[in-house]
Amino acid sequence: MYSNNGFRRQISEEQTAILDKMLVEIRSQRSKAVSFRMQDVLVMTPFSEECDLFLFMEDEYAPFKTGKKSFTELRLAAYEAALKKCEVYSRVTLELIYDIFAKLSGISPAGKEQLMRRECELIEYFSFPRECGKTLFREAKSNKKRTIIFSESVYPADVVRNILEKCGYGSYDGLVIISEIKKCTAESWYEAVLSKAGVSADKLLHIGSNVAFDIELPIVKGSKALLVAPAMQLMEKSGRVLGYIRKKHLYEYDTAKYLTLHCVLGLYAAYGFDFPQNKMALSDFCGDGRLIGFLGAGAASLCGDIPAKSGKMRPLVADALRRDEKFLDGLDDFNKMLGDHFGSNLEKYGGEGCGEFLDFLEECCASADRELFVPYISSTSMKKWASSVKEPEIVPFSGKKYKENALNRLADKMFPPGTKVRNIADGILAKGHKKKK
């Protein structure tokens, strides 16, 4: 059985089958070297949103703050400006980001250095190994393959090395930090990886998470390639939960108010989708009671006593979550994972929104997931539940901040997003916005 970090949940048969196929490729005599993308394949963070790490830095920034904008807003804006200046993502460095940040914020050189140092400390602290990646890496080492790691991180080389060492990857044969390659292009980094590997392209197996750069490019260059999709991406595509949550908090979702909720979803991605798994039809939780227990019981526990609200099924669902062995296993794993990765760091942020996974179960629970509750809920109640569930309202999520104003609130109230009338209303509002400019 593959490593599961001591959790009660073992990886599924499907996950095992996918992993076994990848291990066969690594063992193949065709390959003499294996290269790994560091981010998302070998190393993860317990976050679900780009802003999460920066939200932890608001207190450090407070003594330096001179304007209305938060640290998170300025840090994200500085990155976007750095990316525009460099034109290629891999050329962006933390130093450049903070040079721009200093100009945007008016912070002193000493303050800039302090914040930059703190961000490095936090990314080292929160980074942890992806067990799937570690399994593949160990297999390559045990089969005496040269192992090359490449990193697109904006962080300095010493931080990258510290993260790899902390995560158990200190035995690699070569490290390529793309920001250190002069005039790096979207393709030239692969030549650096081949050079470190010391083999021809047809003798290199490349493992990454990006279809264009980790699969298509290596294949065009003559190498074999394997895709290990990011856990967050796998989680998002596995069901409707993430879209449901984001829809509920469209305008405030990127604020510290929902930081704990973000982190819960980040942990859930690592818990359920570290090892690749395909979406299961008619299920949002892959038909796995432990995944339901992790979010339904685990996340809800951060809210204290969960009120029944007006829903008739909610008390029955909550009661079942406290009785089933697999649901309870998920709860235990949640508590272990939350403590391991965050300790007491989330306590001051509260548990806003964490009870909404129970709302999702009550309102939208898919048929395969409802079957797991059959032993604890009467057939009459199960029929009523089945007749009341609905498709959740989900809107496309860009990851960028939405600003709520009176017109937005009025439109949301009168014309639900996605309806024909709302689309017309949005068009009218957009025209009015352009005229004001």
N, C-alpha and C positions, 0 to 999 in steps of 0.2 A: 504494500500500500504506500502511495506517495505521501510525502510530508504534508501535514495540514496545520503546522504550527501549534499542535496540541489541542486543536478545536475538536468538539464532538462531531461536527459535520465532516464526513469523508467526501472526497470528490466523487462525482457521479460516474456511472459506467460510460456515459458519452464523453465526459471530460477525460477519463482514463484512456479511452480509445483514440481520441485526438492527440493526446500527449504521446501515446505509444507510437503513433505514426511519425511524429516529429523526432522521437528518439531513434527510430530506425534510420531516418535520414542522416542524423548525426553520426551514427555508427558506420555508415556506408564507406567503403574503401575509396570511393570516388573523391571524397573530400579529405584534404590534409590539414586544413585550417577552418576554423569557424569564427565568424565575426558577429558581434552582438551590439545592438543599439542599447545604450545605457538606460535612457529615459523610457518608461513604460514597459520595457521588456525585462530588464534586470532590476530596476529600481522604481519604487512607487512612492507616492505621498498619500496621506489619509484625507485628501481633499477632493471635492467634487467640482469646485469652481476656481477659475484663475485667480480670483481676488482673495482667496482664503488665507494664504500665507501673509498677505499684506495687512489684512484686518487684525492680525495678531500684533502688528507693529504700531497701531494707532497711539497707544500709551507712550511709546518711546518717542514718537514724533511730536506729541503734545507740547513739550517745552520749547520746541523750535517753531511751532506753527505761527504764521504771520497773516494768513488769509483765511478765507472761508472753506477752501477745498481740503478734503481729508488726505491723509497719506496715501490711502488706496487709490483715490482718484488721480493724484499726481504721479504715483508710481506707474500706474497703467498708462497714463498719457505720455510719460517719459519713455516707456518701452515702445509705444507706437511711433513716437518721433524718432527713436533710435533705429527702428526697423525701416522707416521711410528714408532715413539718411544712408543706411548701409545697403538698402535694396535687397539684400540676401539675409535671411534669418540667421544663418550660421555665423555671420560676422558681428552680430550684436554681442556686446560684452556688458557685464555689470558695471564696469567703470564708466562706459559711455552712457549707460542708462542714468547713473547717478550724476554725471556731469550735467545732463539735461534736466534731471530732477532738481538740482541745485539752482539752475536758472529759473525754472518754473516756480519754485517755492521761495527763493531768496534765502535759503539756508546757508549757514557759514560752512567753510571748508571742514572745520572740525566736526560740525554736526553731520555733514555729508558722510564723513569717514565713519562716524559712530553708527549711523543708520545702515550703511553698507556692511559694516562688520556684523551688525546684529542680524541682518537678513541672511548672511552666510551661516551664522550660528544656528538660526532657525531651520534653514533648509537641511543642514546636517542632522539636526535633532529629529526632524520629522521624517526624513527619508528612511525607507525600510526595504528589504529585498522582496521582490515578487517571487513567490515560491516556484511558479512555473519556470521563470527565467533561471532561477538557481538550479533547478533540476536539470535543465538543458545544459547549463554551463558545466555542472559537475560531470554530466555524461561526456561532454567534449573533452574534459580534462582526463577522465578515466580511460578514454579511448586514445589518449596521447595525441590529440589534435592541438595545433597551435591556436590559442584563443586570443582574439583581438576584440577590444571594446572601443567603441567610438561614442563620443558624447557631443551633442549639440547644445549643451548647457551654456547659459550666459555666465555661469559662475567661474571664478579663477581655477586654475589647474590644481592648486593645493586643496581646494574645497571638493573638487571632483574626486580626487584621490582619497580624501578622507571619507567621503560617502561610500565609495567602492570598498574601502577597507572595513568600514563599519558594517556594511551589508554582506560581508563574507566573500568578496571577489578579489582579494589581494593577490591571487596566484595567476593573474592574466599574463600573457606573453607580450602584449603590446597595447598601448593606449593612444587613441587618436582623439585629440580635442580640437574640434573643427574650427573654433574661433582663433586658434593659433596658426592656422594655415593661411598664409598670405594670399590675398586676392582669391579667396575660396569662392567657387561657384556652386550652383546646385548639383553639379556632377563631379567636380574635381576632388571632393572629399573621398570618393570611392577609390581613386588612385592611391591616396594616402593609406587607406585601409589595406589595399593589396600589397603595397610596399612593406607595411609592417608585418603582414602575414608571410611574406617571402615566398609566395606561391603564385602560379598562374591563375587567371580568373576562373578557369574550369575546375580548379582544385579547391576553390573557396566556397563554403556554404555560408550564406549571409542570413541572419535572423533579425527581423525588425518589425516595426508596428505601423509603418506608413506605406501604403500600397504603391504610390508613385516612386518614392525614393528608396524604399527597402525591398521592393519586389520587382517592379518594372525595370528600374535602372540596373540592378545587379544582373538580371536576366539578359538585358540588352548587352551588357559587358561580357557575358559568357559564363556567369556564375549561376549556381543553384540558390534559391531563396525560399525562406519560410516566413509566413506572416503570423505574428503573435499580436492580435489586436489589443489595444489598451483595455484594461479592466473596466474603466468608466464607459467606454464606448460599447462594450459587450453588455454592461448592465443597462445602459440607456435603451439598447435595442431589444432587450429581453422582455420588456413589458411596458406598461403605461404609467408606472409609478412616478418616475422622474418628471415626465411631462405634466402629470396631475399636480405635483407639488409646485413646480415652477409657475404653472398657470395661476395658482392661488395667490402667489406673491410676486406678480409680474413687475411691479414698480419698485418694490423694496428688497427684492431677493438678494441683491449684491451688497447689502449692508450688514453690519455686525449683529443686528437684531436676529438674523437667521444663520449666524456662523455655526452654531451647534448643529442645526439641521443640515447644513452643507457637509459638515464633518461626519455626521451619521451616514449620509449617503455615500461619502467617500469610503468609509469603513465597509459599508454594505457591498460596494463594488469589489473591494479587495477580498471580502469574505466569500462572496458567491461566485465571482468571475475572475479570480486570479488565474485559474486554469480555463482556457477557452471553452465555451459552451454555446451551442446554438439555441435559438429561441424555441420554446415549446408552444405548440398551438393551444389556444384556449387557456393559457396560463400566464400570469404576470410574475410568478415566483418559481418557474421551472418545475412546478409540481412538487416542490420541496418544502415540507413543513418547517424545517430549520430556518429557511430564508424568511418565511412568514413570521416565525417567532423572533428572529433577529430584528426585523423592522416593527412588526406589530406590537410585540411585548417589550422588546428591548428599548426601542426609541421612545415608546409611550411612557416607560418607567422614568424618563427624565422630566416628565411633566407632573409627577406626583400622582395624586388620585385623579383618574380620568372621569369626568362627568358623563353621564349617559346621553346628554343632549336630548334631542327630540326623537332620535332614531330608535326604532324598536329592536333592531338587530344588534346594536352596539353592545349592550350588556351581555347578550348571549355569545357574541364573538369574543369579547374580553374574558368571559368566564372560560370559554374553551381554550384560550391561549394559556390559561393558568393550570390546565388539566392534562394536556397532551404531552407525552414525553418528548417528541420531536420539537414541538413549539418551545418547550422549556429548555431543550438543548440549545436552541437558537438564542434564547434569552441569556443563558450562561455564557455562550460564546460572545455575545454582544458586550456583556459586562467585562469579560476578560480583555477583549480587543480595545474597548474604550479606555480601560485602565492602562494597558500596555502602551498605547499611542499618545494619550493625552493627559493621563494622571488627573490632576485637579485643574488643568489649564482652561477647561471649558466652563467651570462652575460659575464664573461671574457673568457669562453670556446667557445663562438660563437655557430653557428648552423650548423656546417659542417655535411652534409649528410641528414639534415632534409627535404630538398626538394625532396628527392628521393622517398617519398611516392607518390608524383604526378607522378614520373616516373613509379612506379609500377601500378598505376591506368591506365596510358596511354598504357603501354606495356602488362600488364598481367591481367587486370580486368576481373574477372569471370562473367559469364552470369547473375547470380542473382543480382550481384552488379551493373552491367551495366544498368539493368532495372530501377534503381533509377534515372538514368540520362535522361531517355526517355522524360520527359516533357520539357527539356531544350536543347536538341540536335536533329537536324532534322533526319528523318528516313534514309536519304541517308548517313549522317555522321555516324549514328549508325551502318549501315550495313558495312561501311568501317572499323569502329572501331572493329566490331566483326571479320572481316576477317583478321585484323592485329594483334590481341592479340595472345600471345604465352605462353607456359609453361615456367616459370622462371627457370633459371639454379640454382639449389640449391645443395650444397655439404654438407655432414655430418659435423657438427660443434662440436668439442670436448671441447670447452671452454678453451683450452690451447693456449698459444701464438704460432703463426706461425712466423717463421723467413724467410723473403724474401731475396733471393739472386739472382744472375744473372741467374742461372740455372732455378730457380722457375719462374722468369719473362719470360724467353725464352719458357719454357714449356707451361705456360699459354697462351702465344701469338700464338704459333704454334699448340699446341694440347689442345683444351679445356678440362677441367676436366670432367671425366666421360666417355670420348670416349675411344674406344678400343685402338687407337694409343697412347693416353695419358697414359693409364694403363701400356702399354709396356714401354713407356718412363720413367714413375715413377719407374718401376722395374729396369731399367738400372741405373737410378740415385741413387737408394737405394744401389745397388751393389757397385757402385763407392764410395759411402759414407762409406760403411763398410770396403773397402780396405784401405781407408785413415786412419782409426782407427788402 
